[in-house]
């Protein structure tokens, strides 16, 4: 009988904690690589692949989530881990369309991916100027100017909770030598440690890393540097259906399968008193065109 009473008390306490918590939902993408137009899901069925809506279906999903969040009274943050643009030999049109798409759906921040640096410094700076959201990298420096490209970090305030977001750019393995020499790519681990320290000094309660350095490096960063709550990664062409929690510092690592075939959703419960994460759940949502009818505004942007 006593055990039942204790169990009931703990159960009620857990309910109280959830009720006494803020809800924050992070929607995320990675490795878009210029894949805005609808494609087919060959990874599901090679003979009869269902159609995907890519950017236009992603916009529909985002609008639904924001509408629901507004009714229920919680915060939505939309982030990207970088590698948004494809091969620059495709021309500038795909780059412009990607920026227009990201502006239209109102991204809150994106990392500068290593593939994004293939645009070259001049074009990349133009992209940064034309974007309505910050591009982040704590380790990408212009060799010509001697300054960091984009912003080191961004801070979002949500009901007395400060959410610090930083970006990391991978080493230039797949970047042409003449373009790679326009930048200096600092080592990821020490720069991540430095920017996390900056965010902590700025009073951030939740710290999110946007990286495109691969899952192995994400895991190393998560286990080596305390204080990172969430890592949204990319850069390998493989995803995680559910979030992975590191065993050492309990960092939550997420990533989609890339190319706008899906969008990730991470729901966080944040304690009102400690302003720390006390629970989470996440998933990858495949962007089927039938389930998420393509948004007409985004379709127009893509076709133009």
PyMOL commands that set and color helices and strands:
alter all, ss='L'
color gray80, all
select helices_A, chain A and resi 2-19+54-72+88-90+92-104+116-119+121-130+177-180+188-201+215-224+296-303
alter helices_A, ss='H'
color red, helices_A
select strands_A, chain A and resi 21-29+39-40+51-52+75-80+109-111+134-136+140-142+153-158+161-167+183-185+206-210+230-232+244-245+252-254+262-271+277-286
alter strands_A, ss='S'
color yellow, strands_A
deselect
rebuild
show_as cartoon
